[in-house]
Amino acid sequence: MAQTLVPVGGLVMENKIKDLRKAANWTQADLAGRLNVSRQTIVAIEKGKYDPSLPLAFQIARIFDLKIEELFLFQG
């Protein structure tokens, strides 16, 4: 599974959102609607240009039935 890398204070944060979304056969708009955010927000998170707020990160993890640390991984 490819993961998006996001630098965070010297650490790198990876996320699996794009792969999980595709595995669920959802478009970016589908996921955005489930989260009540814009499609552009999903695009930015998937591309690593935006770090979701903690509440949004928990919502995303809940939708995919994962722990937040399984969805967002830190390296560094």
N, C-alpha and C positions, 0 to 999 in steps of 0.2 A: 504494500500500500504506500503510495507516495504521500508525503506529509509536507505541509507548509511550514517554513521556518520564519519565526518572528524574533528579532533581537529585543531583549528586555533587560535593561540595566546590566549589560555585559553577559547575560545569559541568552540562550536561544530557546524560544518557545515554539514547539511544533504543534500542529493541530491536524486532525484527521477528518475534518468536516466535509471537505469535498468528496473524499472517497466514501464516507458513510452516506452522504446525501445521494451519490450516484448508485450505491448499493441498494438504497431504499427506492430507487427509481423516481426521485423527486427532482424537479427543476430548482434553480435558485429561488424562483418566485414561490414555489410550493413551500420551501423551507421558511422563507421570509414570512409568508402568510401564517404559518404555524407559530412563528415567534413574534408576530406583530411588529416586524421591522421592515425596512425597505429591502428590495432586491440588491440595491447598491451596497447595503451593509453586509449582506452575505458575500457579495463579490469581494469586498475589501477584507473581510475576515479570511476568506479562502486564499486570497493572494498575499496575506500577511501584512497588509497595509494598515490594518486596524485591529487593536486588541479589544475584544468585547468586555463590557463591564462584568463584574463578578455575578450579578443577578442574571445577565444574559448568558454568560458561560454556563451557569447552573441549569438554565432553561434548555440550552442546547444539549447538554449532557443528559438531562432527563428525557428529552425527545428520543435520543438514541439509546436510552436505557444503559448508560455508562456512568461510571464515577467520573467526576471532573478531571481527575488526574489521569484517567485513561484516554480522555479526549484531548487534553492539553498537557504536553510533556515538556519538561524543562531539561536542558542540557547546558553544561558549561562549567 
